[in-house]
Amino acid sequence: MYDCRGKINELIESYLEERDQYVEIKCNQESFKSKQLKAINGVPQGTILGPLFFSIYINDLPTFIKDYAEIVMYADDCALIVSGNDKKEVESKVNKVLNLTNNWLE
C-alpha cells in the first residue's frame, strides 16, 4: 500500500479521475468509433506517467500467482509464463493462474 497526501494526492486523483474510454478502428479511409464510457479503474495508456502508475497498480500481482506462474513486467506490460511436464499440467496451471488473476483484479 502506498500513502500519498496533500497536493501530490490531489494531483494523482485529478490525473486518474473523470476519464472516458472508447475503441477506434481505422480501416483504409474509414473510421469506426465505439460508444464512449467512463473509465472506472486502471491507468491511462500512452502517457508519460502511465508506466509508473501501471507498475504501482500491478506491483503485488506476482505474490498471488508465484506458485503457478512466472511473471515478467516491464513498463506498462506484463506476461504470465506457465510451464509443466505435459499438456494437462499446463492446462491446470493456466486455469489456476487465470482464476487467481481474476480474483486479484476483483
C-alpha positions in Angstrom: 0.0 0.0 0.0 1.3 3.4 -0.9 0.4 6.6 1.0 0.2 9.9 -0.7 -1.2 13.0 0.9 -1.8 16.7 0.3 -1.1 18.3 -3.1 0.5 15.2 -4.6 -2.6 13.1 -3.8 -4.8 15.8 -5.4 -2.6 15.8 -8.5 -2.8 12.0 -8.8 -6.5 12.0 -8.3 -7.1 14.6 -10.9 -4.9 12.6 -13.3 -6.8 9.4 -12.8 -10.4 10.6 -12.3 -13.1 11.6 -14.8 -11.6 9.7 -17.8 -13.5 8.3 -20.7 -12.5 5.4 -22.9 -13.5 4.2 -26.3 -12.2 2.0 -29.1 -11.4 3.4 -32.6 -10.7 1.2 -35.6 -9.3 2.8 -38.7 -9.5 0.7 -41.9 -8.4 2.3 -45.1 -10.2 5.7 -45.2 -13.0 4.7 -42.8 -13.0 5.1 -39.1 -15.3 3.3 -36.6 -15.6 4.5 -33.0 -17.3 2.7 -30.1 -19.6 4.4 -27.6 -17.6 6.5 -25.0 -17.8 5.1 -21.5 -16.4 6.2 -18.1 -13.1 4.5 -17.1 -13.6 3.5 -13.5 -10.2 1.7 -12.9 -6.8 1.2 -14.5 -4.3 3.7 -15.7 -4.2 5.9 -18.8 -2.3 4.3 -21.7 0.0 6.3 -23.9 1.0 8.8 -21.3 4.3 9.6 -19.6 3.1 8.6 -16.1 1.2 5.6 -17.4 4.0 3.1 -17.0 4.8 4.3 -13.4 1.2 4.1 -12.3 0.7 0.7 -14.0 3.8 -0.6 -12.1 2.4 0.6 -8.8 -1.0 -0.8 -9.7 0.2 -4.2 -10.6 3.1 -4.5 -8.2 1.6 -7.1 -5.9 0.2 -9.5 -8.6 3.3 -11.7 -8.6 2.7 -12.7 -5.0 -0.7 -14.0 -5.9 0.5 -16.3 -8.7 4.0 -17.2 -7.7 3.2 -20.9 -7.1 1.8 -21.4 -10.6 3.4 -19.0 -13.0 6.3 -16.6 -13.5 5.5 -13.0 -14.3 7.7 -10.7 -16.4 6.8 -7.0 -16.0 8.3 -4.1 -18.0 7.0 -0.5 -18.2 3.2 -0.9 -18.8 3.2 -4.5 -19.9 3.3 -7.9 -18.2 3.5 -11.5 -19.3 2.5 -14.6 -17.4 4.6 -17.7 -18.1 3.2 -21.1 -17.3 5.2 -24.3 -17.7 4.6 -28.0 -17.0 5.6 -31.6 -17.8 2.6 -32.2 -20.0 -0.5 -30.6 -21.6 -2.8 -31.5 -18.7 -0.5 -29.9 -16.1 -0.1 -26.7 -18.1 -3.8 -26.5 -18.7 -4.5 -26.9 -15.0 -1.9 -24.3 -14.1 -3.2 -21.8 -16.7 -6.8 -22.2 -15.3 -5.5 -21.7 -11.8 -3.5 -18.6 -12.8 -6.5 -17.1 -14.6 -8.7 -17.7 -11.6 -6.1 -16.2 -9.2 -5.6 -13.2 -11.5 -9.3 -12.7 -11.8 -9.7 -12.7 -8.0 -6.8 -10.3 -7.7 -8.4 -7.9 -10.2 -11.7 -8.0 -8.4 
